[in-house]
Amino acid sequence: MSTYVYGITASSHPSLPSAVGGVGDPPSPIRVLKEGGLAALVSDAPEGLRPKRRELLAHSNVLAEVGAGGCVLPMRFGSLAPDDDTVTGVLAERAEHYKERLAALDGKVEYNIKASHAEEAVLHRVLSENPEIRAITEANRQAGGGTYEERLRLGEMVVAAVKAQEAEDATDVQHTLEPAADAVSVGPDSSGWLANVSFLVDREGVETFLTAVEQLRKGHPHLDLRVNGPLPPYSFVDPGPAEPAGTMTGVASPETAESVEE
Amino acid sequence: MTVVPAQQTGGGGGSSGLYDVLELVLDRGLVIDAFVRVSLVGIEILKIDVRVVVASVDTYLRFAEACNRLDLEAGPRKNPGLPDLVGEMTESGARGKSKGALSGAAETISDAFKQARDERDEGEAQPKPRARKATASRRKEEQE
């Protein structure tokens, strides 16, 4: 039977193993495989494991629980080792790397922020800031909607204005929150947000970060901001800063979409 | 459907979707080459609401229509927000595709993956019509 791997942590982690059940139905009990100073959180892998809602939540919940007690390096969903020995082999082989990551991420959590436009509110904003668009809208309305060409022209202007607003807001989201975070990771932008950004936040600085989120929200009432955290540092397990401060690649645009599959 | 994630999740107007919670689990995290990954082919459980504005005649006309309908006298105000639940999100996303000004589309993650690849390969920005159809029929199955 193969072994499902949830994450890697220090063997000194205070709350091992997780009381939360793992993947499978009934949920597989979580086991801990120790090697050197490291520990892998694993369970038996159920036959025919599929990426179903329940399984994804199980993976997420195990890591959330363990992550609440101390730093854990989360695996991406669905990592299977042929057996336990393979897992401890990996821990032994790359001990230095994982220990470095655990030390670097100790005491830190991830907050993922997704922003999208509230449609009506952003149209109001565009109209209020652009007299020409507003005038054409009024004219079209009085003409019973306007001709095809007039509607096309209006629509084109509105789309350009909304896209510009998307880019501006994406930058605002990152720049407003960046100072309250230790690191920033811009997520794949193909999935329908104008910004999808993860922030690495020190546990001590969570309040400051959330205050910054509230300020962002107040200053941008046309944005739908979705805050997800505190999470184990999913976006920061690989070494090196994911994005140098100041760059902004999270502007949603299908032309630059990157596949998130590897 | 009741899903209570272990983390706090909140959004503008209190909206959040399951996809928001799980995207990270699927897309990020450690990948170790000595392990294999469960196939994500056919993943059909998560929905996203595509709200990226795409430049096209279709979009222009929908935006013009949206402006036409907009109550200009009312001040800018916040939308009530996206529905909380994935099922509702799917519904509204599918409808938004044809009616909303933003190009709302409910899609499976695999659709999104496929689409991202297609778009990159073909340099085309518009979502594929067949993806929408597939989503609509698939949606029924998932709600059962």
Interface residues (C-beta under 8 A of the other chain):
Chain A: V5 G7 I8 V20 L49 R50 P51 K52 R53 L56 L57 H59 S60 N61 A64 E65 A68 L73 P74 M75 R76 F77 G78 S79 L80 A81 T86 G89 V90 E110 N112 K114 S116 H117 A118 E119 E120 A121 L123 H124 R125 L127 S128 I133 R134 T137 E138 N140 R141 G145 G146 R151 L152 L154 G155 E156 V158 V159 A160 V162 K163 E166 S185 G187 P188 S190 S191 G192 W193 L194 N196 S198 R217 P221 H222 L223 D224 L225 R226 V227 N228 G229 P230 L231 Y234 S235 V237 D238 A252 S253 P254 E255 A257 E258 S259 V260 E261 E262
Chain B: V3 P5 A6 Q7 Q8 T9 G10 G11 G12 G13 S15 S16 G17 L18 Y19 D20 V21 L22 E23 L24 V25 L26 D27 R28 G29 L30 V31 I32 A34 F35 V36 R37 V38 S39 L40 G42 I43 I45 L46 I48 D49 V50 R51 V52 V53 V54 A55 V57 T59 Y60 L61 R62 F63 A64 E65 A66 C67 N68 L70 L72 A74 G75 P76 R77 K78 N79 G81 L82 G100 A101 L102 A105 A112 F113 Q115 A116 R117 E119 R120 G123 A125
